[in-house]
Amino acid sequence: MTSTKMRSNNLSVAQKSCANFTSGVCLGCMMTYRNGKLSYMIDSRLASKPCVVASKTCMYFETIVLPAVV
């Protein structure tokens, strides 16, 4: 699969499966699990901005969404 086609597919997966995806806009909620504790923060670089998975790497998408759907 080509890189462009894969990124387009990622956007489709985000639309269907990403909790941060709201009408093409990212909520920016990032989660981490360290030392037995789950924590989250709002990433101001992503929050209220268009979803980036069609053009860039998104850590939430790569670590949370993709493993859950594959």
Backbone atoms as SQL, in Angstrom:
CREATE TABLE atoms (id INTEGER PRIMARY KEY, chain TEXT, resi INTEGER, resn TEXT, atom TEXT, x REAL, y REAL, z REAL);
INSERT INTO atoms VALUES
  (1, 'A', 1, 'MET', 'N', 0.856, -1.176, 0.000),
  (2, 'A', 1, 'MET', 'CA', 0.000, 0.000, 0.000),
  (3, 'A', 1, 'MET', 'C', 0.901, 1.237, 0.000),
  (4, 'A', 2, 'THR', 'N', 0.571, 2.215, -0.802),
  (5, 'A', 2, 'THR', 'CA', 1.383, 3.422, -0.873),
  (6, 'A', 2, 'THR', 'C', 1.180, 4.271, 0.374),
  (7, 'A', 3, 'SER', 'N', 2.143, 5.143, 0.642),
  (8, 'A', 3, 'SER', 'CA', 2.083, 5.999, 1.826),
  (9, 'A', 3, 'SER', 'C', 0.837, 6.883, 1.808),
  (10, 'A', 4, 'THR', 'N', 0.506, 7.447, 0.653),
  (11, 'A', 4, 'THR', 'CA', -0.669, 8.309, 0.540),
  (12, 'A', 4, 'THR', 'C', -1.945, 7.521, 0.787),
  (13, 'A', 5, 'LYS', 'N', -2.017, 6.328, 0.229),
  (14, 'A', 5, 'LYS', 'CA', -3.202, 5.493, 0.413),
  (15, 'A', 5, 'LYS', 'C', -3.329, 5.046, 1.866),
  (16, 'A', 6, 'MET', 'N', -2.189, 4.744, 2.512),
  (17, 'A', 6, 'MET', 'CA', -2.194, 4.319, 3.901),
  (18, 'A', 6, 'MET', 'C', -2.667, 5.454, 4.803),
  (19, 'A', 7, 'ARG', 'N', -2.212, 6.664, 4.535),
  (20, 'A', 7, 'ARG', 'CA', -2.634, 7.815, 5.348),
  (21, 'A', 7, 'ARG', 'C', -4.120, 8.094, 5.160),
  (22, 'A', 8, 'SER', 'N', -4.607, 7.931, 3.938),
  (23, 'A', 8, 'SER', 'CA', -6.031, 8.103, 3.675),
  (24, 'A', 8, 'SER', 'C', -6.827, 7.049, 4.438),
  (25, 'A', 9, 'ASN', 'N', -6.320, 5.822, 4.457),
  (26, 'A', 9, 'ASN', 'CA', -6.957, 4.743, 5.205),
  (27, 'A', 9, 'ASN', 'C', -6.934, 5.058, 6.702),
  (28, 'A', 10, 'ASN', 'N', -5.820, 5.622, 7.186),
  (29, 'A', 10, 'ASN', 'CA', -5.732, 6.002, 8.595),
  (30, 'A', 10, 'ASN', 'C', -6.805, 7.019, 8.957),
  (31, 'A', 11, 'LEU', 'N', -7.073, 7.962, 8.085),
  (32, 'A', 11, 'LEU', 'CA', -8.114, 8.949, 8.348),
  (33, 'A', 11, 'LEU', 'C', -9.475, 8.265, 8.448),
  (34, 'A', 12, 'SER', 'N', -9.714, 7.295, 7.589),
  (35, 'A', 12, 'SER', 'CA', -10.963, 6.539, 7.646),
  (36, 'A', 12, 'SER', 'C', -11.085, 5.780, 8.974),
  (37, 'A', 13, 'VAL', 'N', -9.988, 5.173, 9.423),
  (38, 'A', 13, 'VAL', 'CA', -9.977, 4.473, 10.710),
  (39, 'A', 13, 'VAL', 'C', -10.225, 5.467, 11.840),
  (40, 'A', 14, 'ALA', 'N', -9.589, 6.628, 11.775),
  (41, 'A', 14, 'ALA', 'CA', -9.783, 7.652, 12.808),
  (42, 'A', 14, 'ALA', 'C', -11.246, 8.086, 12.871),
  (43, 'A', 15, 'GLN', 'N', -11.863, 8.287, 11.719),
  (44, 'A', 15, 'GLN', 'CA', -13.269, 8.699, 11.685),
  (45, 'A', 15, 'GLN', 'C', -14.156, 7.680, 12.395),
  (46, 'A', 16, 'LYS', 'N', -13.839, 6.408, 12.232),
  (47, 'A', 16, 'LYS', 'CA', -14.676, 5.343, 12.793),
  (48, 'A', 16, 'LYS', 'C', -14.309, 4.965, 14.219),
  (49, 'A', 17, 'SER', 'N', -13.026, 5.116, 14.603),
  (50, 'A', 17, 'SER', 'CA', -12.573, 4.496, 15.847),
  (51, 'A', 17, 'SER', 'C', -11.870, 5.397, 16.851),
  (52, 'A', 18, 'CYS', 'N', -11.520, 6.610, 16.482),
  (53, 'A', 18, 'CYS', 'CA', -10.760, 7.471, 17.390),
  (54, 'A', 18, 'CYS', 'C', -11.695, 8.294, 18.270),
  (55, 'A', 19, 'ALA', 'N', -11.530, 8.178, 19.575),
  (56, 'A', 19, 'ALA', 'CA', -12.358, 8.928, 20.517),
  (57, 'A', 19, 'ALA', 'C', -12.090, 10.426, 20.435),
  (58, 'A', 20, 'ASN', 'N', -10.931, 10.810, 19.914),
  (59, 'A', 20, 'ASN', 'CA', -10.589, 12.225, 19.785),
  (60, 'A', 20, 'ASN', 'C', -11.177, 12.861, 18.530),
  (61, 'A', 21, 'PHE', 'N', -11.626, 12.064, 17.584),
  (62, 'A', 21, 'PHE', 'CA', -12.098, 12.566, 16.291),
  (63, 'A', 21, 'PHE', 'C', -13.549, 13.027, 16.395),
  (64, 'A', 22, 'THR', 'N', -13.764, 14.323, 16.186),
  (65, 'A', 22, 'THR', 'CA', -15.115, 14.885, 16.213),
  (66, 'A', 22, 'THR', 'C', -15.290, 15.774, 14.996),
  (67, 'A', 23, 'SER', 'N', -16.007, 15.286, 13.999),
  (68, 'A', 23, 'SER', 'CA', -16.259, 16.042, 12.768),
  (69, 'A', 23, 'SER', 'C', -14.975, 16.578, 12.137),
  (70, 'A', 24, 'GLY', 'N', -13.934, 15.754, 12.153),
  (71, 'A', 24, 'GLY', 'CA', -12.670, 16.131, 11.534),
  (72, 'A', 24, 'GLY', 'C', -11.745, 16.938, 12.420),
  (73, 'A', 25, 'VAL', 'N', -12.195, 17.234, 13.628),
  (74, 'A', 25, 'VAL', 'CA', -11.413, 18.037, 14.563),
  (75, 'A', 25, 'VAL', 'C', -10.969, 17.154, 15.728),
  (76, 'A', 26, 'CYS', 'N', -9.732, 17.367, 16.179),
  (77, 'A', 26, 'CYS', 'CA', -9.173, 16.578, 17.273),
  (78, 'A', 26, 'CYS', 'C', -9.519, 17.206, 18.619),
  (79, 'A', 27, 'LEU', 'N', -9.916, 16.366, 19.571),
  (80, 'A', 27, 'LEU', 'CA', -10.148, 16.860, 20.933),
  (81, 'A', 27, 'LEU', 'C', -8.825, 17.074, 21.664),
  (82, 'A', 28, 'GLY', 'N', -7.770, 16.374, 21.232),
  (83, 'A', 28, 'GLY', 'CA', -6.439, 16.568, 21.792),
  (84, 'A', 28, 'GLY', 'C', -6.175, 15.851, 23.104),
  (85, 'A', 29, 'CYS', 'N', -7.037, 14.927, 23.499),
  (86, 'A', 29, 'CYS', 'CA', -6.850, 14.201, 24.754),
  (87, 'A', 29, 'CYS', 'C', -5.800, 13.098, 24.559),
  (88, 'A', 30, 'MET', 'N', -4.692, 13.211, 25.264),
  (89, 'A', 30, 'MET', 'CA', -3.616, 12.232, 25.175),
  (90, 'A', 30, 'MET', 'C', -3.538, 11.460, 26.482),
  (91, 'A', 31, 'MET', 'N', -3.388, 10.141, 26.402),
  (92, 'A', 31, 'MET', 'CA', -3.338, 9.294, 27.586),
  (93, 'A', 31, 'MET', 'C', -1.987, 8.618, 27.710),
  (94, 'A', 32, 'THR', 'N', -1.558, 8.445, 28.954),
  (95, 'A', 32, 'THR', 'CA', -0.341, 7.687, 29.233),
  (96, 'A', 32, 'THR', 'C', -0.614, 6.762, 30.409),
  (97, 'A', 33, 'TYR', 'N', 0.112, 5.655, 30.442),
  (98, 'A', 33, 'TYR', 'CA', 0.003, 4.702, 31.535),
  (99, 'A', 33, 'TYR', 'C', 1.408, 4.479, 32.073),
  (100, 'A', 34, 'ARG', 'N', 1.648, 4.975, 33.268),
  (101, 'A', 34, 'ARG', 'CA', 2.974, 4.854, 33.878),
  (102, 'A', 34, 'ARG', 'C', 2.832, 4.473, 35.342),
  (103, 'A', 35, 'ASN', 'N', 3.681, 3.575, 35.765),
  (104, 'A', 35, 'ASN', 'CA', 3.718, 3.166, 37.176),
  (105, 'A', 35, 'ASN', 'C', 2.338, 2.775, 37.706),
  (106, 'A', 36, 'GLY', 'N', 1.563, 2.081, 36.873),
  (107, 'A', 36, 'GLY', 'CA', 0.252, 1.615, 37.286),
  (108, 'A', 36, 'GLY', 'C', -0.829, 2.670, 37.317),
  (109, 'A', 37, 'LYS', 'N', -0.542, 3.847, 36.776),
  (110, 'A', 37, 'LYS', 'CA', -1.540, 4.915, 36.779),
  (111, 'A', 37, 'LYS', 'C', -1.820, 5.395, 35.358),
  (112, 'A', 38, 'LEU', 'N', -3.097, 5.555, 35.070),
  (113, 'A', 38, 'LEU', 'CA', -3.518, 6.115, 33.793),
  (114, 'A', 38, 'LEU', 'C', -3.737, 7.608, 33.993),
  (115, 'A', 39, 'SER', 'N', -3.122, 8.403, 33.144),
  (116, 'A', 39, 'SER', 'CA', -3.324, 9.847, 33.233),
  (117, 'A', 39, 'SER', 'C', -3.585, 10.401, 31.839),
  (118, 'A', 40, 'TYR', 'N', -4.120, 11.590, 31.795),
  (119, 'A', 40, 'TYR', 'CA', -4.374, 12.220, 30.503),
  (120, 'A', 40, 'TYR', 'C', -4.089, 13.708, 30.585),
  (121, 'A', 41, 'MET', 'N', -3.907, 14.284, 29.433),
  (122, 'A', 41, 'MET', 'CA', -3.716, 15.727, 29.309),
  (123, 'A', 41, 'MET', 'C', -4.298, 16.161, 27.979),
  (124, 'A', 42, 'ILE', 'N', -4.605, 17.413, 27.881),
  (125, 'A', 42, 'ILE', 'CA', -5.063, 17.982, 26.612),
  (126, 'A', 42, 'ILE', 'C', -3.853, 18.605, 25.934),
  (127, 'A', 43, 'ASP', 'N', -3.541, 18.120, 24.740),
  (128, 'A', 43, 'ASP', 'CA', -2.406, 18.632, 23.974),
  (129, 'A', 43, 'ASP', 'C', -2.874, 19.842, 23.167),
  (130, 'A', 44, 'SER', 'N', -2.423, 21.015, 23.555),
  (131, 'A', 44, 'SER', 'CA', -2.876, 22.246, 22.895),
  (132, 'A', 44, 'SER', 'C', -2.407, 22.339, 21.446),
  (133, 'A', 45, 'ARG', 'N', -1.381, 21.559, 21.084),
  (134, 'A', 45, 'ARG', 'CA', -0.925, 21.569, 19.685),
  (135, 'A', 45, 'ARG', 'C', -1.916, 20.837, 18.779),
  (136, 'A', 46, 'LEU', 'N', -2.743, 19.960, 19.358),
  (137, 'A', 46, 'LEU', 'CA', -3.706, 19.181, 18.567),
  (138, 'A', 46, 'LEU', 'C', -5.161, 19.569, 18.822),
  (139, 'A', 47, 'ALA', 'N', -5.464, 19.999, 20.027),
  (140, 'A', 47, 'ALA', 'CA', -6.847, 20.279, 20.428),
  (141, 'A', 47, 'ALA', 'C', -7.484, 21.364, 19.569),
  (142, 'A', 48, 'SER', 'N', -8.691, 21.088, 19.133),
  (143, 'A', 48, 'SER', 'CA', -9.504, 22.023, 18.341),
  (144, 'A', 48, 'SER', 'C', -8.900, 22.341, 16.980),
  (145, 'A', 49, 'LYS', 'N', -8.059, 21.434, 16.503),
  (146, 'A', 49, 'LYS', 'CA', -7.451, 21.598, 15.179),
  (147, 'A', 49, 'LYS', 'C', -7.832, 20.394, 14.319),
  (148, 'A', 50, 'PRO', 'N', -7.713, 20.512, 13.005),
  (149, 'A', 50, 'PRO', 'CA', -8.043, 19.377, 12.141),
  (150, 'A', 50, 'PRO', 'C', -7.209, 18.144, 12.484),
  (151, 'A', 51, 'CYS', 'N', -7.823, 16.983, 12.344),
  (152, 'A', 51, 'CYS', 'CA', -7.145, 15.705, 12.581),
  (153, 'A', 51, 'CYS', 'C', -5.904, 15.620, 11.685),
  (154, 'A', 52, 'VAL', 'N', -4.778, 15.173, 12.261),
  (155, 'A', 52, 'VAL', 'CA', -3.508, 15.146, 11.529),
  (156, 'A', 52, 'VAL', 'C', -3.152, 13.790, 10.927),
  (157, 'A', 53, 'VAL', 'N', -3.915, 12.729, 11.204),
  (158, 'A', 53, 'VAL', 'CA', -3.478, 11.394, 10.778),
  (159, 'A', 53, 'VAL', 'C', -3.355, 11.235, 9.265),
  (160, 'A', 54, 'ALA', 'N', -3.996, 12.069, 8.495),
  (161, 'A', 54, 'ALA', 'CA', -3.871, 11.972, 7.034),
  (162, 'A', 54, 'ALA', 'C', -2.557, 12.575, 6.538),
  (163, 'A', 55, 'SER', 'N', -1.885, 13.363, 7.383),
  (164, 'A', 55, 'SER', 'CA', -0.653, 14.015, 6.934),
  (165, 'A', 55, 'SER', 'C', 0.544, 13.824, 7.852),
  (166, 'A', 56, 'LYS', 'N', 0.321, 13.474, 9.104),
  (167, 'A', 56, 'LYS', 'CA', 1.401, 13.325, 10.083),
  (168, 'A', 56, 'LYS', 'C', 1.152, 12.116, 10.967),
  (169, 'A', 57, 'THR', 'N', 2.100, 11.877, 11.856),
  (170, 'A', 57, 'THR', 'CA', 1.947, 10.818, 12.850),
  (171, 'A', 57, 'THR', 'C', 1.271, 11.390, 14.089),
  (172, 'A', 58, 'CYS', 'N', 0.328, 10.663, 14.627),
  (173, 'A', 58, 'CYS', 'CA', -0.353, 11.035, 15.865),
  (174, 'A', 58, 'CYS', 'C', -0.093, 9.931, 16.883),
  (175, 'A', 59, 'MET', 'N', 0.533, 10.267, 17.995),
  (176, 'A', 59, 'MET', 'CA', 0.896, 9.262, 18.992),
  (177, 'A', 59, 'MET', 'C', -0.335, 8.559, 19.559),
  (178, 'A', 60, 'TYR', 'N', -1.415, 9.283, 19.810),
  (179, 'A', 60, 'TYR', 'CA', -2.637, 8.657, 20.325),
  (180, 'A', 60, 'TYR', 'C', -3.156, 7.634, 19.319),
  (181, 'A', 61, 'PHE', 'N', -3.217, 8.033, 18.072),
  (182, 'A', 61, 'PHE', 'CA', -3.713, 7.139, 17.030),
  (183, 'A', 61, 'PHE', 'C', -2.831, 5.899, 16.913),
  (184, 'A', 62, 'GLU', 'N', -1.509, 6.097, 16.910),
  (185, 'A', 62, 'GLU', 'CA', -0.563, 4.987, 16.743),
  (186, 'A', 62, 'GLU', 'C', -0.555, 4.036, 17.933),
  (187, 'A', 63, 'THR', 'N', -0.684, 4.567, 19.156),
  (188, 'A', 63, 'THR', 'CA', -0.546, 3.716, 20.352),
  (189, 'A', 63, 'THR', 'C', -1.856, 3.210, 20.930),
  (190, 'A', 64, 'ILE', 'N', -2.949, 3.924, 20.694),
  (191, 'A', 64, 'ILE', 'CA', -4.241, 3.537, 21.263),
  (192, 'A', 64, 'ILE', 'C', -5.203, 2.984, 20.209),
  (193, 'A', 65, 'VAL', 'N', -5.414, 3.730, 19.136),
  (194, 'A', 65, 'VAL', 'CA', -6.443, 3.381, 18.163),
  (195, 'A', 65, 'VAL', 'C', -6.030, 2.190, 17.293),
  (196, 'A', 66, 'LEU', 'N', -4.886, 2.284, 16.630),
  (197, 'A', 66, 'LEU', 'CA', -4.488, 1.210, 15.708),
  (198, 'A', 66, 'LEU', 'C', -4.372, -0.147, 16.374),
  (199, 'A', 67, 'PRO', 'N', -3.719, -0.263, 17.537),
  (200, 'A', 67, 'PRO', 'CA', -3.651, -1.589, 18.174),
  (201, 'A', 67, 'PRO', 'C', -5.030, -2.169, 18.506),
  (202, 'A', 68, 'ALA', 'N', -6.005, -1.299, 18.759),
  (203, 'A', 68, 'ALA', 'CA', -7.342, -1.768, 19.101),
  (204, 'A', 68, 'ALA', 'C', -8.126, -2.273, 17.896),
  (205, 'A', 69, 'VAL', 'N', -7.817, -1.776, 16.707),
  (206, 'A', 69, 'VAL', 'CA', -8.592, -2.162, 15.531),
  (207, 'A', 69, 'VAL', 'C', -7.888, -3.210, 14.668),
  (208, 'A', 70, 'VAL', 'N', -6.627, -3.445, 14.915),
  (209, 'A', 70, 'VAL', 'CA', -5.874, -4.405, 14.100),
  (210, 'A', 70, 'VAL', 'C', -5.947, -5.786, 14.691);
